[in-house]
């Protein structure tokens, strides 16, 4: 793309019971034809004894599922580290609870490997369970501008009658 951002292929547009040519797959997924040919060379099943080369939709979906990265499931005692890209137990089992809404907030701790902040979103009702696992410090929510008792600094001008 022109702005330097890459776009992931939209695999949901592939129909399981349809046959595709290399050009069709490239257009549907928004990738280059060379990319589709590279996928064929690295294991995407294709019918290439006839021209044009045909790719079955079911094979294309299965190829995508095999190549997809596994999702990380975190346990109750883990928070996600965005630098390490894995869930980890916070260092020294110490976390801060930062309320965001009336019913939920974030747990925030330190990653024991890279020392960056790690987070986990939780409901306020689940906080007592996690207090048995972690040493939790409950922080006050940040004050919103509308909740402030101080007048707005732009309100000092005299108003016209």
Phi and psi restraints in degrees (value plus and minus 20) as a CYANA .aco file:
   2 UNK   PHI     -89.9   -49.9
   2 UNK   PSI     -53.2   -13.2
   3 UNK   PHI    -108.7   -68.7
   3 UNK   PSI     -14.1    25.9
   4 UNK   PHI      69.7   109.7
   4 UNK   PSI     -27.1    12.9
   5 UNK   PHI    -107.5   -67.5
   5 UNK   PSI     121.0   161.0
   6 UNK   PHI    -117.8   -77.8
   6 UNK   PSI     127.2   167.2
   7 UNK   PHI    -131.4   -91.4
   7 UNK   PSI     113.2   153.2
   8 UNK   PHI     -97.2   -57.2
   8 UNK   PSI     125.8   165.8
   9 UNK   PHI     -84.3   -44.3
   9 UNK   PSI     123.0   163.0
  10 UNK   PHI    -111.5   -71.5
  10 UNK   PSI      74.1   114.1
  11 UNK   PHI     -92.1   -52.1
  11 UNK   PSI     -35.7     4.3
  12 UNK   PHI     -90.7   -50.7
  12 UNK   PSI     -34.9     5.1
  13 UNK   PHI    -103.7   -63.7
  13 UNK   PSI     -24.5    15.5
  14 UNK   PHI    -102.3   -62.3
  14 UNK   PSI     109.0   149.0
  15 UNK   PHI    -112.5   -72.5
  15 UNK   PSI     113.2   153.2
  16 UNK   PHI     -84.9   -44.9
  16 UNK   PSI     -57.7   -17.7
  17 UNK   PHI    -120.0   -80.0
  17 UNK   PSI       5.1    45.1
  18 UNK   PHI    -140.8  -100.8
  18 UNK   PSI     131.2   171.2
  19 UNK   PHI    -120.2   -80.2
  19 UNK   PSI     123.1   163.1
  20 UNK   PHI    -147.3  -107.3
  20 UNK   PSI     126.8   166.8
  21 UNK   PHI    -108.3   -68.3
  21 UNK   PSI     150.7   190.7
  22 UNK   PHI     -79.2   -39.2
  22 UNK   PSI     -60.8   -20.8
  23 UNK   PHI     -85.7   -45.7
  23 UNK   PSI     -60.1   -20.1
  24 UNK   PHI     -82.2   -42.2
  24 UNK   PSI     -65.5   -25.5
  25 UNK   PHI     -82.9   -42.9
  25 UNK   PSI     -62.8   -22.8
  26 UNK   PHI     -81.1   -41.1
  26 UNK   PSI     -63.3   -23.3
  27 UNK   PHI     -89.1   -49.1
  27 UNK   PSI     -62.9   -22.9
  28 UNK   PHI     -83.4   -43.4
  28 UNK   PSI     -62.9   -22.9
  29 UNK   PHI    -111.7   -71.7
  29 UNK   PSI     -28.3    11.7
  30 UNK   PHI      51.8    91.8
  30 UNK   PSI      15.6    55.6
  31 UNK   PHI    -140.8  -100.8
  31 UNK   PSI     151.8   191.8
  32 UNK   PHI     -99.1   -59.1
  32 UNK   PSI     135.3   175.3
  33 UNK   PHI     -82.0   -42.0
  33 UNK   PSI     -54.4   -14.4
  34 UNK   PHI     -82.7   -42.7
  34 UNK   PSI     -53.7   -13.7
  35 UNK   PHI     -85.2   -45.2
  35 UNK   PSI     -63.3   -23.3
  36 UNK   PHI     -84.6   -44.6
  36 UNK   PSI     -61.0   -21.0
  37 UNK   PHI     -84.2   -44.2
  37 UNK   PSI     -56.4   -16.4
  38 UNK   PHI     -85.8   -45.8
  38 UNK   PSI     -59.0   -19.0
  39 UNK   PHI     -82.3   -42.3
  39 UNK   PSI     -58.9   -18.9
  40 UNK   PHI     -84.4   -44.4
  40 UNK   PSI     -60.6   -20.6
  41 UNK   PHI     -88.6   -48.6
  41 UNK   PSI     -45.8    -5.8
  42 UNK   PHI    -119.5   -79.5
  42 UNK   PSI      -9.0    31.0
  43 UNK   PHI     108.6   148.6
  43 UNK   PSI     -21.9    18.1
  44 UNK   PHI     -92.9   -52.9
  44 UNK   PSI      98.1   138.1
  45 UNK   PHI     -85.2   -45.2
  45 UNK   PSI     116.3   156.3
  46 UNK   PHI    -165.0  -125.0
  46 UNK   PSI     132.7   172.7
  47 UNK   PHI    -114.4   -74.4
  47 UNK   PSI      77.7   117.7
  48 UNK   PHI    -132.5   -92.5
  48 UNK   PSI      -8.5    31.5
  49 UNK   PHI    -103.7   -63.7
  49 UNK   PSI     -27.5    12.5
  50 UNK   PHI    -142.3  -102.3
  50 UNK   PSI     143.0   183.0
  51 UNK   PHI    -135.6   -95.6
  51 UNK   PSI     116.0   156.0
  52 UNK   PHI     -94.2   -54.2
  52 UNK   PSI     139.1   179.1
  53 UNK   PHI     -84.1   -44.1
  53 UNK   PSI     110.2   150.2
  54 UNK   PHI    -129.5   -89.5
  54 UNK   PSI     123.5   163.5
  55 UNK   PHI    -144.6  -104.6
  55 UNK   PSI     106.7   146.7
  56 UNK   PHI     -95.9   -55.9
  56 UNK   PSI     120.6   160.6
  57 UNK   PHI     -80.3   -40.3
  57 UNK   PSI     -60.1   -20.1
  58 UNK   PHI     -83.3   -43.3
  58 UNK   PSI     -60.7   -20.7
  59 UNK   PHI     -85.1   -45.1
  59 UNK   PSI     -57.9   -17.9
  60 UNK   PHI     -85.4   -45.4
  60 UNK   PSI     -61.0   -21.0
  61 UNK   PHI     -86.5   -46.5
  61 UNK   PSI     -63.3   -23.3
  62 UNK   PHI     -84.7   -44.7
  62 UNK   PSI     -58.1   -18.1
  63 UNK   PHI     -80.9   -40.9
  63 UNK   PSI     -62.1   -22.1
  64 UNK   PHI     -84.5   -44.5
  64 UNK   PSI     -62.1   -22.1
  65 UNK   PHI     -85.0   -45.0
  65 UNK   PSI     -56.1   -16.1
  66 UNK   PHI     -87.8   -47.8
  66 UNK   PSI     -56.0   -16.0
  67 UNK   PHI    -103.3   -63.3
  67 UNK   PSI     -37.3     2.7
  68 UNK   PHI     -84.6   -44.6
  68 UNK   PSI     120.8   160.8
  69 UNK   PHI     -91.9   -51.9
  69 UNK   PSI     120.6   160.6
  70 UNK   PHI     -89.4   -49.4
  70 UNK   PSI     123.8   163.8
  71 UNK   PHI    -101.3   -61.3
  71 UNK   PSI     122.3   162.3
  72 UNK   PHI    -106.8   -66.8
  72 UNK   PSI     104.3   144.3
  73 UNK   PHI    -118.3   -78.3
  73 UNK   PSI     108.1   148.1
  74 UNK   PHI    -120.8   -80.8
  74 UNK   PSI     125.9   165.9
  75 UNK   PHI     -99.7   -59.7
  75 UNK   PSI     154.7   194.7
  76 UNK   PHI     -82.5   -42.5
  76 UNK   PSI     -49.5    -9.5
  77 UNK   PHI    -116.5   -76.5
  77 UNK   PSI      -1.6    38.4
  78 UNK   PHI    -141.4  -101.4
  78 UNK   PSI     129.3   169.3
  79 UNK   PHI    -141.2  -101.2
  79 UNK   PSI     138.2   178.2
  80 UNK   PHI    -111.2   -71.2
  80 UNK   PSI     108.5   148.5
  81 UNK   PHI    -116.5   -76.5
  81 UNK   PSI      98.1   138.1
  82 UNK   PHI     -95.1   -55.1
  82 UNK   PSI     -41.0    -1.0
  83 UNK   PHI    -101.3   -61.3
  83 UNK   PSI     -64.5   -24.5
  84 UNK   PHI    -101.8   -61.8
  84 UNK   PSI     -38.6     1.4
  85 UNK   PHI      44.0    84.0
  85 UNK   PSI      11.8    51.8
  86 UNK   PHI    -163.8  -123.8
  86 UNK   PSI     134.3   174.3
  87 UNK   PHI     -95.5   -55.5
  87 UNK   PSI     119.9   159.9
  88 UNK   PHI    -159.2  -119.2
  88 UNK   PSI     135.9   175.9
  89 UNK   PHI     -97.8   -57.8
  89 UNK   PSI     109.8   149.8
  90 UNK   PHI     -79.5   -39.5
  90 UNK   PSI     128.5   168.5
  91 UNK   PHI     -79.7   -39.7
  91 UNK   PSI     113.6   153.6
  92 UNK   PHI      38.6    78.6
  92 UNK   PSI      -5.1    34.9
  93 UNK   PHI      34.1    74.1
  93 UNK   PSI      15.8    55.8
  94 UNK   PHI    -131.4   -91.4
  94 UNK   PSI     106.0   146.0
  95 UNK   PHI    -156.6  -116.6
  95 UNK   PSI     139.0   179.0
  96 UNK   PHI    -129.7   -89.7
  96 UNK   PSI     119.2   159.2
  97 UNK   PHI    -119.8   -79.8
  97 UNK   PSI     100.9   140.9
  98 UNK   PHI    -132.0   -92.0
  98 UNK   PSI      87.3   127.3
  99 UNK   PHI     -88.3   -48.3
  99 UNK   PSI     118.1   158.1
 100 UNK   PHI    -134.3   -94.3
 100 UNK   PSI     -64.6   -24.6
 101 UNK   PHI    -142.7  -102.7
 101 UNK   PSI    -197.5  -157.5
 102 UNK   PHI     -89.6   -49.6
 102 UNK   PSI     -44.3    -4.3
 103 UNK   PHI    -130.6   -90.6
 103 UNK   PSI     -22.8    17.2
 104 UNK   PHI    -181.3  -141.3
 104 UNK   PSI     151.9   191.9
 105 UNK   PHI    -189.8  -149.8
 105 UNK   PSI    -184.9  -144.9
 106 UNK   PHI    -135.1   -95.1
 106 UNK   PSI     122.7   162.7
 107 UNK   PHI    -112.5   -72.5
 107 UNK   PSI     117.7   157.7
 108 UNK   PHI    -152.9  -112.9
 108 UNK   PSI     107.3   147.3
 109 UNK   PHI    -161.9  -121.9
 109 UNK   PSI    -188.3  -148.3
 110 UNK   PHI    -129.6   -89.6
 110 UNK   PSI     118.8   158.8
 111 UNK   PHI     -92.9   -52.9
 111 UNK   PSI     109.4   149.4
 112 UNK   PHI     -91.4   -51.4
 112 UNK   PSI     -34.7     5.3
 113 UNK   PHI    -114.1   -74.1
 113 UNK   PSI     -72.0   -32.0
 114 UNK   PHI    -130.2   -90.2
 114 UNK   PSI     -21.6    18.4
 115 UNK   PHI      41.6    81.6
 115 UNK   PSI       6.5    46.5
 116 UNK   PHI    -118.4   -78.4
 116 UNK   PSI     148.8   188.8
 117 UNK   PHI     -93.0   -53.0
 117 UNK   PSI     117.2   157.2
 118 UNK   PHI    -140.0  -100.0
 118 UNK   PSI     128.8   168.8
 119 UNK   PHI    -150.5  -110.5
 119 UNK   PSI     137.1   177.1
 120 UNK   PHI    -172.2  -132.2
 120 UNK   PSI     109.8   149.8
 121 UNK   PHI    -105.0   -65.0
 121 UNK   PSI     110.4   150.4
 122 UNK   PHI    -158.6  -118.6
 122 UNK   PSI     138.9   178.9
 123 UNK   PHI    -105.2   -65.2
 123 UNK   PSI     128.1   168.1
 124 UNK   PHI     -81.2   -41.2
 124 UNK   PSI     -51.2   -11.2
 125 UNK   PHI     -86.5   -46.5
 125 UNK   PSI     -45.5    -5.5
 126 UNK   PHI    -107.6   -67.6
 126 UNK   PSI     -23.2    16.8
 127 UNK   PHI     -82.6   -42.6
 127 UNK   PSI     -61.2   -21.2
 128 UNK   PHI     -80.5   -40.5
 128 UNK   PSI     -53.9   -13.9
 129 UNK   PHI     -86.2   -46.2
 129 UNK   PSI     -61.9   -21.9
 130 UNK   PHI     -94.4   -54.4
 130 UNK   PSI     -42.3    -2.3
 131 UNK   PHI     -87.6   -47.6
 131 UNK   PSI     -41.5    -1.5
 132 UNK   PHI     -96.6   -56.6
 132 UNK   PSI     -41.9    -1.9
 133 UNK   PHI    -116.2   -76.2
 133 UNK   PSI     -64.6   -24.6
 134 UNK   PHI    -130.6   -90.6
 134 UNK   PSI     143.1   183.1
 135 UNK   PHI    -112.7   -72.7
 135 UNK   PSI      84.5   124.5
 136 UNK   PHI    -121.0   -81.0
 136 UNK   PSI     110.6   150.6
 137 UNK   PHI    -128.4   -88.4
 137 UNK   PSI     102.8   142.8
 138 UNK   PHI    -112.2   -72.2
 138 UNK   PSI      97.4   137.4
 139 UNK   PHI    -111.4   -71.4
 139 UNK   PSI     137.3   177.3
 140 UNK   PHI     -99.0   -59.0
 140 UNK   PSI     126.0   166.0
 141 UNK   PHI     -87.7   -47.7
 141 UNK   PSI     130.6   170.6
 142 UNK   PHI     -88.5   -48.5
 142 UNK   PSI     124.6   164.6
 143 UNK   PHI     -98.8   -58.8
 143 UNK   PSI     112.2   152.2
 144 UNK   PHI    -105.2   -65.2
 144 UNK   PSI     136.7   176.7
 145 UNK   PHI     -80.6   -40.6
 145 UNK   PSI     -57.0   -17.0
 146 UNK   PHI     -92.2   -52.2
 146 UNK   PSI     -42.8    -2.8
 147 UNK   PHI    -106.0   -66.0
 147 UNK   PSI     -24.8    15.2
 148 UNK   PHI     -94.3   -54.3
 148 UNK   PSI     120.8   160.8
 149 UNK   PHI    -106.1   -66.1
 149 UNK   PSI     -35.4     4.6
 150 UNK   PHI     -95.8   -55.8
 150 UNK   PSI     122.4   162.4
 151 UNK   PHI     -91.7   -51.7
 151 UNK   PSI     136.8   176.8
 152 UNK   PHI     -87.2   -47.2
 152 UNK   PSI     116.0   156.0
 153 UNK   PHI     -84.9   -44.9
 153 UNK   PSI     -39.6     0.4
 154 UNK   PHI    -101.8   -61.8
 154 UNK   PSI     -20.6    19.4
 155 UNK   PHI    -115.5   -75.5
 155 UNK   PSI      -5.1    34.9
 156 UNK   PHI    -107.8   -67.8
 156 UNK   PSI     -29.8    10.2
 157 UNK   PHI     -95.6   -55.6
 157 UNK   PSI     128.4   168.4
 158 UNK   PHI     -91.3   -51.3
 158 UNK   PSI     119.1   159.1
 159 UNK   PHI    -110.8   -70.8
 159 UNK   PSI     123.6   163.6
 160 UNK   PHI     -95.3   -55.3
 160 UNK   PSI     123.2   163.2
